[in-house]
Amino acid sequence: MSKDKIKRSLRYSLIRPISNEKWQPISIPLVAILISFIAAAIVILLIGKNPLQAFYNLLQGAGILPKASYAGYKSMLTDFLSLLNAMTPLVFASLAVAVAFRAGLFNIGVSGQMLVSGFLATIIVGYSGLDAIVAKPLVLLIGIVAGGLMGGLVGWLKYKFNINEVVSTIMLNYIAQYVISFFIQMYYIDPVSRQSQYVSEAARLTLVNVEIGNLKMDIPLGFILAILTAVLIKFIMDKTVVGFELKAVGSNRKAAKYAGINVGRNTVLAMVISGGLAGLAGVTYYLGYFASIQPKVLSSIGFDSIAVSLLGNSHPIGVIFSSFLVSTIEQGSTYMSSQAGIRQEISSVIVGLILLFSACGVYMKYKVSRLKEKEANRKESEA
Amino acid sequence: MMDTVIIDGLSFALPLFIIAIGGIYSEKSGITNLALEGFQGFGAFIGALSAVLIANAFNTDIQSLFYVALLFAMIGGMAFSVIHAVLCIKFKADQVISGVVINILALALTTFLTTQINALVFGTASDKFQLGVSERFTIEGLADIPVIGAFFTNVYPFEVIIVVIAIFAWYLLYKTKYGMRLRACGENPHSVDAAGVNVLKIRFSAVLISGLLSGLGGMCFAYSISANFSSSIYMGYGFLAIAALIFGNWRILPTLAACLLFGFAKSGGSFIAQSMALPSSFTDLFMILPYVLTLLLLIFFSKSNRAPKALGEIYDKGKR
């Protein structure tokens, strides 16, 4: 075999795993994840630690693999439930970004929408003393409505005044952050924690410290809702007129307009849905994962969700998997840092790398199809 | 009183302005740039890192390394912007995605490296590089003129640098052949290609310029508002700059106006809160001033806003 031929066959075998177009939406992100873990392993090697042990610890910390020992009332199951608890707001937030993205809109305002809905639910229900059976649905309702209104405002500003949604959401993020910080510090501050006072157990969407057997676990009720919502969004997007119109507007505004689709109405609608989902992220975060709000801080989930949703191809089901991956890395990092002695911040670097390489997905696809074409041409000329 | 509003407003508006100019270069060439936030942070990181390393190695005062830090920040910002350029231009990635990813990566990398380097080199457990606030100067004579004099009082040296670079950037974009081609790349890249100019090269250079200028802006923030480098540099200045340039309709002079508006509304807001002697939590309410003002003004001025035609589109030679 000539050298050239070896090179060619080597190259071909490299692209083999991602050459099937049908599987590319899954295989390309997987390859991206693999490459980023290799890159992260190199970084960990460079600082003189064992990458395999680090990744193993990461999975242990996230409750996917068993740890060597557990504190009282803790087990792998409780760790895994806290992972789901942390992951719930991220799923909602990423769905919010994905829906807007499908409609050709870019919702950077998820953090602000989360904060507003979380805050309103906190002061209306969280401090009210209502029974759980009333309080919990009410929290969800306020989340959807508040987030939806705020998202709708952004859509309306775009449709009515041609205000770029990127700008208006950034402005609204700041406004929400400062105004809510003002109200928290004036009326709802807890002098010890320097955060808003804790909401009542009844209003919380996560049941904390539930004793089952000899374990104390946190049960995230919102998680089930998040999965159901993802399925619902997939149904709306794929099977209904509403979803079809949103996607049409997203892929080509002009063509949609000529086809008789009301672009303005769909812009507002997409932002209402997106905002409503962000609102659900807000209540599962501030009244689920946490039980209070830190003034003057926007949650980083709003920005992470943009990337998570892109890693999941803006596909509702893909988003669940990408949220799971990112939450696993972030949840497991504390344990990894204590066991392997690697700084916790490396987890964000790993996530960043995964996102970076998955952004190259289009290029991989393009390269693969080019190579395949070449291969086909070569075979033709040989024959 | 009026003076402090002008002095503080200017020292905030100008770094914002230089970042926004970078954004204009990139977007005018047709590359959407949400990565400004990451560029300014990474630039400031490299600038601050080189300052503390040199100060440590040669036992010099960190204040005197101000210009060195600015230079390295520009280099750092530019180096990091190569990622955006490669992803968007060579790898044909979605430009919005690339921008967001770069912001996340910049925050993650710089926080990790800052703690890691502090532990390895300096043996301290700190997540910041201490820099201090840059010295200021006042131009005697001019400073005595009422109101306008404030523009010459307590000026940071970087403000002068920014003004000089901004004038040059304006000239380059509007008065040179390169600038004309760059702007054409954002409107009709195929015509640029037909004229025998390499569209991809021009776009690449435009993104690098945006990285360079953002790095400068970030370093200025690190040397003034925060007095150190830490993850608090990612306060959203890059996003504010994007808002300013969209508000300024992708043109340099209106963008300056938008930045000044931000700056003065910000300093004015905190001035009002201070002078009314309200409790500190009320400052938060006045902090929304620049953002509310922008939204209101946008309602009146956005109708005529028009992004560069080919903005965000991947250049495909075969497509006409």
Interface residues (C-beta under 8 A of the other chain):
Chain A: I47 F106 I108 L157 F161 N162 I163 N164 V166 V167 S168 I170 M171 L172 N173 Y174 I175 Y178 V179 S181 F182 Q185 M186 K296 F303 D304 I306 A307 L310 R343 E345 I346 S348 V349 V351 G352 L353 L355 L356 A359 C360 G361 V362 Y363 Y366
Chain B: L34 I83 L87 K90 F91 K92 A93 D94 V96 I97 S98 V100 V101 I102 N103 I104 L105 L107 A108 L109 T111 F112 T115 Q116 G236 F239 L240 I242 A243 I246 F247 S281 F282 D284 L285 M287 I288 Y291 V292 T294 L295 L298 I299 S302 K303 N305 A307
